[in-house]
Amino acid sequence: MTHYRYLGLMPTAHSHLIDLAGVARLAGVQRPVASMWRTRFATARDPFPAAVHQMGGRPQFAVQQVAEWLVRTRHGNNPAAREDAAAAATPTDFSFSDEGAVAELEALVALFALSEDLHGPGSHKLEEVAATIDPRDGLLRSEITAHVRRGAPWLDYAILLIDACYSPSAALALIAQRSAASNRSAGSAGPLVNDALALVMEATRALMAPDATVVLDPSDPALSSTMAASLGDDVRLTLPAEADARRVRRRLRVDGHWLADPDDATARGIAVARVPSRRDDDVAAMLQAVDEVALSLRDSDAAVVIGPARVLTDPLTSEDEQARAHILRSGRVRGIVRLPPGLVDSASREPLAMWVLGTPAGNVPASERFTAVADLSQNPLTPAARADLVSDVIAGMGSGRDVRAHHFRFATFVRTASLQARSDSLVAAASRKRPFAPNDVADLPALLDIAAEAVRDDVAPIPIAPDSHAAPRAASVSELIGARHLRRIRGTRLSPDLLGREGLVVVTASDLDHPSTIGTTRVDQLAFAAQHPSATLTRPGDVIFRTSPTAAAWVDADGSKVVAYPARVLRITASDPGGLVPEIVAADIASAPGGAGAWKRWMLRRVAPHTVAPLRQALAEVANARSELEARAARLEEYSALIVAGATSGAVTMIETNHAAAAASTQ
């Protein structure tokens, strides 16, 4: 850790303030705990520090007094509270909701990071040093001048903040985070969460040619900083010409990234754009920004745009719909994806969407182009989902051979011209996508033969024969319950005190994300029977499911387990299953939308009655083969790790062996 306290910049008792939410952050506890400390220890021998100020009706405390109390009394979970105090505090005359003040503080952090000629707070050299570092006034000179005229002594706080955050780069990230937290009205313009940042990054990387130039978003410092750090120093970075991107420039310069002149861009360009760029941007302003991105692209360029689904995919008013259709008529929109909610901190309920723009391979006329569309509204953006989604979109931008060779997990294709006249959702076709379209059914026997041959070494091919009998139609869960083919059983509300490591296996809703964890939580059988005498244990073939935060399900092959609420059970009627197969039910639930009450509308596929038993046997054999392969892979991974550990520690040495010569000598 780099210490800056050689400057003698320890805050005075009341120079930096902290509210109770800040106390909780500093101590590493929940907000109510900080309130409890203030009340419980008000009259103790070593009382919690008294408030020294009121701001907006909230008590403010001297941060150093609070930090000393936390360390002295050993309350909380942060023994380094003294060193971290600045990260949770605020100067007395500063507000993180004041955009001008935040810009000045960022400029002070950047000035200190980039200068070797600052010797203390209130230095008269501030403007002189700023002019030396930023002669063209592209990132901090104006802010430093405004700060000097304000007369606020924030340089000492900026230096302490760097110390508390370990680096100037981390200090700028924290300032942005606290500024966003104090401006919850930012809505869709608030910071993207890590999953959204990762998706944009992966899509951009997939579009890049070896000599590509990446045009960063001028309005989102966190997105641009993440992109620059991930792409590395070998990628040429720039910003749109004439863009007012002072915060982005500061962040990148402090991070050690240099920007190229946008006028020098000759190689393939990949533009990254975020809408809205300002909290007060309406739909028309966002569509205009996307249109400007599309118009700026050359034939060899591409772009990734992320913004609210209500603008990029969902139905619009007549005027806005015409503006969006105008962009679609350019023929450059190659991928449209509706994303799940929760990807913007300040608008957690609003779903986002992503557009990928570019020119298809082969110079296809605009009238004959297709666009890949996907709807991930109900899918969490896991690493695997992001990788498959990006792979789908990039394959869709390739040649016809690329499209035919790719197995699409999320995307389907619609004629681009048809999107221009759509009044409903642009991803409606993807929302209706089925695992196999009707015109694929005739190909299934051949596809099965090909797939069986590919896995012949792992599992014996399953005997199949043509069948002219149609399978029962898919039906909703509520229909199947009404027909008595299915029964829903509620989970049991278990007291945490009952849970332990021995007894009956307990399956919780969170276990359904990682079924390998099932069995780690148990409940004593006698205690469970005493408290829940009418509770039902699972039976073999029961489907344990949940509806929130996402739909998930798992088939219990053995039975005799306790299902903990809010997880529930779907039990197929053994005497009249109606063509239901537990493994298919679980698969259909996993791809269904979540949410309260959604389970009633889930559509479950069915098979002919005579197919149920052999199908279950085949699925069991495949599952066993997969389990054995996973175990073998785990053993190989462990062996590889031990080889590396032995070689790097010096415990063993590797002996070169010519396996081919050794084999020949034995013949």
C-alpha positions in Angstrom: 0.0 0.0 0.0 1.3 3.5 -0.9 1.1 5.9 2.0 0.6 9.6 1.4 0.6 10.7 5.0 4.2 12.0 4.6 2.4 15.2 3.6 1.1 15.6 7.1 -2.5 15.4 5.9 -4.4 13.9 8.7 -7.9 15.4 9.0 -8.9 17.5 11.9 -11.7 16.3 14.2 -14.6 17.8 12.2 -13.1 18.3 8.8 -14.5 15.1 7.3 -18.0 13.9 8.1 -19.8 10.5 7.9 -23.5 9.6 8.3 -24.8 6.3 9.8 -24.8 4.6 6.3 -21.2 5.6 6.0 -20.5 4.2 9.5 -21.9 0.9 8.4 -19.8 0.9 5.2 -16.7 1.8 7.2 -17.3 -0.9 9.8 -18.4 -3.6 7.3 -21.8 -4.1 8.9 -25.5 -3.7 8.0 -27.0 -0.2 8.3 -29.3 -1.1 11.3 -26.2 -2.2 13.3 -24.7 1.3 13.1 -28.0 2.8 14.4 -28.0 0.3 17.2 -24.5 1.2 18.3 -25.5 4.9 18.5 -28.4 4.1 20.7 -27.0 1.3 22.9 -23.7 2.9 23.6 -24.9 6.5 24.0 -24.4 6.3 27.8 -21.6 3.6 28.0 -18.2 4.2 29.6 -16.8 4.6 26.0 -19.9 6.1 24.2 -20.4 6.2 20.5 -19.3 9.6 19.2 -21.9 12.3 19.3 -23.2 13.9 16.1 -21.4 17.2 15.2 -23.6 18.3 12.3 -27.0 17.8 10.6 -27.4 17.5 6.8 -30.8 17.0 5.3 -32.1 15.9 8.6 -29.5 13.2 9.0 -26.9 13.3 11.8 -23.2 13.6 10.7 -20.3 12.4 12.7 -16.6 13.2 12.7 -15.1 10.3 10.8 -11.8 10.1 12.7 -13.7 10.0 16.0 -15.9 7.1 14.6 -12.9 5.3 13.2 -11.0 5.6 16.5 -14.1 4.3 18.4 -14.4 1.3 16.1 -10.8 0.3 16.5 -10.7 1.0 20.2 -13.8 -0.9 21.0 -13.3 -3.6 18.3 -16.8 -3.2 17.0 -17.5 -4.1 13.4 -15.5 -6.1 10.9 -12.8 -3.7 9.8 -9.7 -3.5 11.9 -8.2 -1.0 9.4 -11.0 1.6 10.0 -8.5 4.4 10.6 -6.8 3.9 7.3 -10.1 3.4 5.4 -11.9 6.4 7.0 -11.6 8.7 4.0 -13.3 6.2 1.7 -16.5 6.5 3.8 -16.3 10.2 4.7 -17.2 13.5 3.1 -15.6 16.9 3.6 -17.9 19.3 5.5 -18.6 21.5 2.4 -18.8 18.8 -0.2 -21.7 16.8 -1.7 -21.5 13.8 -3.9 -24.7 14.9 -5.5 -23.1 18.1 -6.8 -21.7 17.2 -10.3 -19.4 20.3 -10.3 -17.9 19.4 -6.9 -17.5 15.7 -8.0 -15.7 16.8 -11.2 -13.3 19.0 -9.1 -12.5 16.2 -6.7 -11.8 13.8 -9.6 -9.5 16.4 -11.1 -7.6 16.8 -7.8 -7.2 13.0 -7.7 -6.0 13.0 -11.3 -3.7 16.0 -10.7 -2.0 14.3 -7.7 -1.7 11.0 -9.7 -0.1 12.7 -12.7 2.1 15.3 -10.9 5.3 15.1 -9.0 5.2 18.7 -7.9 2.5 18.9 -5.2 3.9 19.4 -1.7 0.8 20.0 0.4 -2.8 21.1 0.6 -3.8 24.6 -0.5 -0.7 24.8 -2.7 -0.6 28.0 -4.8 0.9 25.8 -7.6 -2.3 24.0 -8.3 -3.3 26.0 -11.4 0.3 26.1 -12.6 0.7 22.3 -12.4 -2.7 21.8 -14.0 -1.6 24.0 -16.9 1.6 22.0 -17.3 -0.1 18.6 -17.2 -3.2 19.6 -19.3 -2.2 22.5 -21.6 -5.1 21.9 -24.0 -7.6 21.6 -21.2 -8.9 18.2 -22.2 -9.3 16.6 -18.8 -8.7 18.7 -15.6 -7.4 22.2 -16.1 -10.9 23.9 -16.0 -11.9 21.9 -12.9 -8.8 22.8 -11.0 -9.4 26.5 -11.8 -13.0 26.2 -10.6 -11.8 24.5 -7.4 -9.2 27.2 -6.7 -11.9 29.9 -7.2 -14.3 28.0 -4.9 -11.6 28.1 -2.2 -12.4 24.7 -0.9 -9.5 22.8 0.7 -10.3 19.4 -0.9 -6.8 18.4 -2.0 -6.0 16.8 1.4 -9.2 14.8 1.2 -8.3 13.7 -2.3 -4.9 12.5 -1.1 -6.4 10.6 1.9 -9.0 9.1 -0.5 -6.2 7.7 -2.7 -4.5 6.3 0.4 -7.7 4.6 1.6 -8.4 3.2 -1.8 -4.8 2.0 -2.4 -4.5 3.8 -5.8 -5.7 6.9 -7.7 -7.6 4.7 -10.1 -9.5 3.0 -7.4 -10.2 6.4 -5.8 -11.8 7.6 -9.0 -13.9 4.5 -9.2 -15.1 5.0 -5.6 -16.0 8.7 -6.3 -18.1 7.5 -9.3 -19.8 4.9 -7.2 -20.6 7.3 -4.4 -21.8 9.9 -6.8 -24.1 7.4 -8.5 -25.4 6.2 -5.1 -26.3 9.8 -4.2 -28.1 10.3 -7.6 -30.6 7.5 -7.7 -32.6 9.7 -10.1 -30.0 8.8 -12.7 -32.3 5.9 -13.8 -31.3 4.2 -17.0 -28.1 6.4 -17.1 -26.8 4.9 -13.9 -23.8 2.6 -13.7 -23.9 -0.8 -15.4 -23.4 -3.9 -13.2 -20.5 -6.2 -13.9 -22.5 -8.7 -16.0 -23.5 -6.0 -18.4 -20.0 -4.7 -18.6 -18.7 -8.2 -19.3 -21.3 -8.7 -22.1 -20.4 -5.5 -23.9 -16.7 -6.4 -23.5 -17.1 -9.9 -24.9 -19.2 -8.7 -27.9 -16.6 -6.0 -28.7 -13.7 -8.4 -28.5 -15.6 -10.9 -30.8 -16.0 -8.2 -33.4 -12.4 -7.1 -33.4 -9.9 -7.6 -36.2 -6.2 -7.8 -35.3 -5.6 -4.1 -36.2 -9.0 -2.8 -35.0 -9.5 0.6 -33.3 -12.0 0.7 -30.5 -14.1 3.9 -30.2 -15.0 4.1 -26.5 -18.2 5.5 -25.1 -17.7 9.2 -24.2 -20.4 9.3 -21.5 -19.6 6.3 -19.3 -16.2 6.4 -17.5 -16.7 3.0 -15.9 -17.6 1.3 -19.1 -14.7 2.9 -21.0 -12.2 2.1 -18.2 -13.3 -1.5 -18.1 -13.0 -1.8 -21.8 -9.5 -0.3 -21.9 -8.2 -2.5 -19.1 -9.6 -5.7 -20.6 -8.4 -4.9 -24.2 -4.9 -4.2 -23.1 -2.2 -1.9 -24.4 -2.0 -3.5 -27.9 -5.4 -2.2 -28.9 -5.8 1.3 -30.3 -8.3 3.3 -28.3 -10.0 6.6 -29.2 -13.1 8.7 -28.5 -15.6 10.1 -31.0 -14.4 13.4 -32.5 -15.7 16.5 -30.7 -17.0 14.4 -27.8 -17.2 16.1 -24.4 -15.6 13.3 -22.5 -13.6 14.9 -19.7 -14.5 12.4 -17.0 -13.6 9.5 -19.4 -10.3 11.1 -20.3 -9.4 11.6 -16.6 -10.2 8.0 -15.8 -8.2 6.6 -18.7 -5.2 8.9 -18.1 -5.0 7.9 -14.5 -5.4 4.2 -15.4 -2.4 4.6 -17.7 -4.3 4.4 -21.0 -3.5 6.8 -23.9 -6.0 7.8 -26.5 -5.2 8.0 -30.2 -6.4 10.9 -32.4 -9.8 9.9 -33.9 -8.8 11.6 -37.2 -6.0 9.0 -37.6 -8.4 6.0 -37.6 -7.8 4.0 -40.8 -8.3 0.4 -39.6 -11.5 -1.4 -38.8 -13.3 0.5 -36.1 -15.5 -0.9 -33.3 -17.7 1.7 -31.6 -19.1 1.1 -28.1 -22.1 3.3 -27.3 -24.3 3.6 -24.2 -27.7 5.2 -24.2 -28.9 7.3 -22.4 -25.8 9.4 -21.9 -27.7 11.8 -19.6 -30.5 11.1 -17.1 -32.9 13.5 -18.9 -32.6 11.9 -22.3 -36.0 10.8 -23.7 -36.7 8.1 -26.2 -36.2 10.5 -29.2 -32.8 11.6 -27.9 -31.6 8.0 -27.4 -32.7 7.0 -30.9 -31.0 10.0 -32.3 -27.7 9.0 -30.5 -28.0 5.4 -31.9 -28.7 6.8 -35.4 -25.5 9.0 -35.2 -23.5 5.8 -34.3 -25.0 4.0 -37.3 -24.3 6.9 -39.6 -20.7 7.2 -38.4 -19.8 3.6 -39.4 -17.9 2.7 -42.6 -18.5 -0.5 -44.4 -15.7 -2.2 -42.5 -16.8 -0.9 -39.1 -19.0 -2.4 -36.4 -20.7 -1.2 -33.2 -22.1 -2.4 -29.9 -24.9 -0.4 -28.5 -26.5 -1.0 -25.1 -29.6 0.8 -23.7 -33.1 0.4 -22.3 -35.2 -2.3 -23.9 -38.1 0.1 -24.0 -36.1 2.0 -26.7 -34.2 -0.7 -28.6 -36.7 -3.6 -28.7 -40.1 -2.9 -27.2 -43.2 -1.3 -28.9 -42.9 2.5 -29.3 -45.2 5.4 -30.1 -45.8 6.0 -33.8 -43.3 8.9 -34.1 -40.5 7.0 -32.2 -41.2 3.8 -34.1 -40.6 5.7 -37.3 -37.3 6.9 -36.0 -36.2 3.4 -35.0 -37.3 2.0 -38.4 -35.2 4.6 -40.0 -32.1 3.2 -38.3 -33.2 -0.4 -39.2 -33.5 0.6 -42.9 -29.8 1.2 -42.9 -29.4 -2.5 -43.0 -26.6 -2.3 -40.4 -28.4 -3.7 -37.4 -27.2 -7.3 -37.4 -28.2 -8.4 -33.9 -30.9 -7.4 -31.5 -31.0 -8.9 -28.0 -33.4 -8.2 -25.1 -31.6 -8.6 -21.8 -32.9 -9.3 -18.3 -33.6 -6.5 -15.7 -31.1 -5.8 -12.9 -28.2 -4.6 -15.1 -28.3 -0.9 -14.0 -27.9 -0.1 -10.3 -30.2 2.9 -10.4 -32.9 1.2 -12.5 -32.9 -2.4 -11.2 -36.3 -3.3 -12.6 -35.7 -2.0 -16.1 -34.6 -4.5 -18.7 -31.8 -3.5 -21.1 -31.2 -4.5 -24.7 -28.2 -4.7 -27.0 -27.8 -3.9 -30.7 -24.8 -5.1 -32.8 -24.2 -3.1 -35.9 -22.1 -4.1 -38.9 -22.1 -5.1 -42.5 -22.8 -8.8 -43.3 -20.2 -10.9 -45.0 -20.6 -11.2 -48.8 -22.0 -7.7 -49.4 -25.6 -8.9 -49.2 -28.1 -6.3 -50.5 -30.0 -4.5 -47.7 -33.3 -5.9 -48.9 -32.1 -9.5 -48.5 -30.4 -9.2 -45.1 -31.5 -11.1 -42.0 -31.0 -10.0 -38.4 -30.3 -12.3 -35.5 -32.8 -11.6 -32.6 -32.7 -13.1 -29.1 -34.8 -12.7 -26.0 -32.9 -13.3 -22.7 -35.4 -11.5 -20.5 -35.7 -14.5 -18.2 -32.1 -15.7 -18.5 -29.4 -14.6 -16.1 -26.2 -13.4 -17.8 -24.0 -16.2 -16.7 -20.6 -16.5 -18.4 -21.9 -19.4 -20.4 -25.0 -17.5 -21.5 -22.9 -14.5 -22.5 -20.5 -16.7 -24.5 -23.3 -18.5 -26.3 -25.2 -15.3 -27.0 -22.1 -13.5 -28.5 -21.3 -16.6 -30.5 -24.9 -16.7 -31.9 -24.8 -13.0 -33.0 -21.3 -13.2 -34.5 -22.2 -16.4 -36.4 -25.3 -14.6 -37.7 -23.1 -11.8 -39.1 -21.0 -14.3 -41.1 -21.6 -16.1 -44.4 -24.3 -18.6 -45.2 -21.8 -21.4 -44.4 -21.1 -19.9 -41.0 -24.8 -19.8 -40.2 -25.4 -23.4 -41.3 -22.4 -24.6 -39.3 -23.4 -23.0 -36.1 -25.8 -24.4 -33.5 -27.8 -21.4 -32.2 -28.7 -21.5 -28.6 -30.6 -18.1 -28.2 -30.9 -16.4 -31.6 -33.3 -16.9 -34.4 -33.4 -15.0 -37.7 -35.9 -12.6 -39.1 -35.7 -10.6 -42.4 -34.4 -7.2 -41.6 -36.9 -5.5 -43.8 -39.8 -7.0 -41.7 -38.4 -5.4 -38.6 -38.9 -2.0 -40.1 -42.7 -2.4 -40.2 -43.0 -4.1 -36.8 -45.4 -2.5 -34.2 -44.8 -5.2 -31.6 -41.5 -6.3 -30.0 -38.5 -6.6 -32.3 -37.6 -9.9 -30.5 -41.1 -11.4 -30.7 -39.8 -14.2 -33.0 -37.1 -15.1 -30.4 -39.7 -15.2 -27.6 -41.6 -17.8 -29.6 -38.6 -19.8 -30.5 -38.9 -23.6 -30.0 -36.0 -26.1 -29.6 -37.0 -27.7 -33.0 -39.2 -26.0 -35.5 -41.8 -28.3 -37.3 -39.8 -28.3 -40.5 -36.9 -29.8 -38.5 -38.8 -32.9 -37.4 -38.1 -34.9 -40.6 -34.3 -34.4 -40.0 -34.4 -35.7 -36.4 -33.7 -39.4 -37.2 -30.7 -38.5 -39.3 -29.4 -36.0 -36.6 -29.9 -38.6 -34.0 -27.7 -41.1 -35.9 -25.0 -38.5 -36.4 -25.0 -37.5 -32.7 -25.0 -41.2 -31.6 -22.0 -41.9 -33.8 -20.2 -38.9 -32.3 -20.6 -40.2 -28.7 -20.3 -43.9 -29.4 -17.1 -44.2 -27.3 -19.0 -42.8 -24.3 -22.4 -44.3 -24.5 -24.0 -47.1 -26.5 -26.4 -45.8 -29.2 -30.0 -45.8 -28.2 -32.1 -48.0 -30.5 -34.7 -45.9 -32.4 -37.3 -46.6 -35.0 -39.7 -44.4 -37.1 -42.9 -43.6 -35.4 -46.0 -42.4 -37.1 -47.9 -41.6 -33.9 -48.1 -38.0 -33.0 -46.9 -37.1 -29.5 -49.4 -35.5 -27.1 -49.4 -31.7 -27.4 -47.6 -29.6 -24.8 -49.8 -28.4 -22.0 -49.6 -25.9 -19.2 -48.9 -26.9 -15.7 -52.4 -25.7 -14.6 -54.0 -27.9 -17.4 -52.0 -30.9 -16.3 -52.9 -30.5 -12.7 -56.5 -30.1 -13.6 -56.3 -33.4 -15.6 -54.7 -35.1 -12.6 -51.5 -35.9 -14.5 -49.5 -33.7 -12.2 -49.7 -32.6 -8.6 -48.0 -29.6 -6.9 -46.7 -30.1 -3.4 -45.6 -27.1 -1.2 -42.2 -27.0 0.4 -41.8 -27.0 4.2 -41.0 -23.8 6.1 -38.0 -25.0 8.2 -36.5 -23.2 11.2 -32.8 -22.6 10.7 -32.3 -24.1 14.2 -33.3 -27.5 12.8 -30.6 -27.6 10.1 -27.4 -29.5 10.6 -25.0 -32.0 8.9 -26.8 -35.2 9.7 -30.3 -36.7 9.1 -32.6 -36.2 6.1 -31.3 -34.4 3.1 -32.8 -30.9 2.6 -33.1 -29.3 -0.8 -33.3 -25.5 -0.8 -34.2 -23.1 -3.7 -30.5 -22.0 -4.0 -29.4 -25.7 -4.3 -31.1 -25.8 -7.7 -28.4 -23.5 -9.1 -25.8 -26.1 -8.2 -27.3 -29.5 -7.6 -23.9 -30.9 -6.6 -24.4 -29.1 -3.3 -27.5 -31.1 -2.5 -26.8 -33.2 0.6 -24.7 -30.7 2.5 -27.7 -29.4 4.4 -29.7 -31.9 6.5 -32.3 -32.1 9.2 -32.7 -34.5 12.1 -35.4 -37.0 11.2 -37.1 -37.2 14.6 -37.0 -33.4 15.2 -38.4 -32.9 11.7 -41.3 -35.4 12.3 -42.1 -33.8 15.6 -42.3 -30.2 14.2 -43.9 -31.1 10.8 -45.9 -34.3 11.3 -47.9 -33.8 8.1 -45.0 -32.9 5.8 -44.3 -35.0 2.8 -41.0 -36.3 1.7 -40.0 -36.6 -2.0 -40.5 -39.7 -4.1 -38.2 -40.9 -6.9 -39.0 -39.0 -10.0 -40.2 -35.9 -8.2 -39.3 -32.6 -9.9 -38.2 -30.0 -7.3 -38.6 -26.5 -8.6 -38.5 -22.8 -7.8 -39.9 -19.7 -9.5 -37.6 -16.9 -8.3 -35.3 -15.2 -9.0 -35.2 -17.4 -12.0 -37.0 -20.6 -12.8 -34.9 -23.7 -12.0 -35.7 -27.4 -11.4 -34.0 -30.7 -10.5 -35.2 -34.3 -10.7 -34.8 -36.3 -7.5 -33.9 -39.8 -8.6 -33.8 -41.3 -5.1 -36.6 -39.6 -3.1 -36.9 -39.3 0.8 -35.7 -35.7 0.8 -37.1 -32.6 2.6 -37.9 -29.7 0.3 -37.5 -26.3 2.0 -39.9 -23.5 1.1 -39.9 -21.5 -1.3 -38.8 -24.6 -3.3 -41.8 -26.8 -4.3 -42.4 -30.2 -5.9 -44.2 -31.3 -9.1 -45.2 -35.0 -8.8 -46.2 -36.9 -11.9 -49.1 -39.3 -11.3 -47.6 -42.8 -11.7 -50.8 -44.4 -12.8 -51.6 -41.8 -15.4 -48.6 -39.7 -16.3 -50.1 -38.2 -19.4 -46.9 -38.5 -21.3 -44.9 -36.5 -18.8 -41.2 -37.4 -18.2 -39.5 -35.8 -15.1 -36.3 -35.0 -17.0 -38.2 -33.2 -19.8 -40.3 -31.3 -17.2 -37.2 -30.1 -15.4 -35.6 -29.0 -18.8 -38.8 -27.1 -19.7 -38.9 -25.3 -16.4 -35.2 -24.3 -16.7 -36.0 -22.5 -19.9 -39.3 -21.0 -18.7 -39.9 -17.4 -17.4 -39.7 -17.0 -13.6 -41.7 -14.8 -11.2 -44.6 -15.3 -8.9 -47.4 -17.3 -10.4 -45.5 -18.0 -13.6 -45.4 -21.7 -12.9 -49.1 -22.0 -13.7 -48.5 -21.0 -17.4 -45.3 -23.1 -17.9 -45.8 -25.3 -21.0 -44.5 -28.8 -20.6 -43.7 -31.1 -23.5 -45.0 -34.7 -23.5 -44.2 -38.0 -25.2 -46.3 -41.0 -26.3 -47.0 -43.3 -23.3 -45.0 -46.3 -24.8 -41.9 -44.0 -25.1 -41.7 -42.9 -21.4 -39.8 -45.9 -20.0 -37.2 -46.3 -22.7 -36.7 -42.6 -22.9 -36.0 -42.3 -19.2 -33.6 -45.2 -19.4 -31.7 -43.6 -22.3 -31.5 -40.3 -20.4 -30.2 -42.0 -17.3 -27.5 -43.7 -19.3 -26.4 -40.4 -20.9 -26.5 -38.7 -17.4 -24.3 -41.5 -16.0 -21.8 -41.2 -18.9 -21.7 -37.5 -18.4 -21.1 -37.9 -14.7 -18.2 -40.3 -15.3 -16.6 -37.9 -17.8 -16.9 -35.0 -15.4 -15.2 -37.1 -12.7 -12.4 -38.1 -15.1 -12.0 -34.5 -16.0 -11.8 -33.5 -12.4 -9.1 -36.1 -11.7 -7.1 -34.9 -14.7 -7.4 -31.4 -13.4 -6.1 -32.4 -10.0 -3.3 -34.3 -11.6 -2.3 -31.3 -13.7 -2.4 -29.0 -10.7 -0.2 -31.4 -8.7 2.3 -31.7 -11.5 2.6 -27.9 -11.6 2.9 -27.7 -7.8 5.6 -30.3 -7.7 7.6 -28.7 -10.5 7.3 -25.1 -9.2 8.1 -26.0 -5.6 11.1 -28.1 -6.4 9.7 -31.2 -4.8 10.0 -33.2 -8.0 11.6 -32.8 -11.3 10.1 -33.8 -14.7 12.0 -36.5 -16.7 11.8 -36.3 -20.4 10.4 -39.5 -21.9 10.3 -40.5 -25.5 7.0 -42.6 -25.4 7.3 -43.5 -29.1 10.8 -45.0 -28.7 9.8 -46.8 -25.5 6.9 -48.4 -27.2 9.0 -49.5 -30.2 11.6 -51.1 -27.9 9.0 -53.4 -26.4 7.9 -54.8 -29.8 
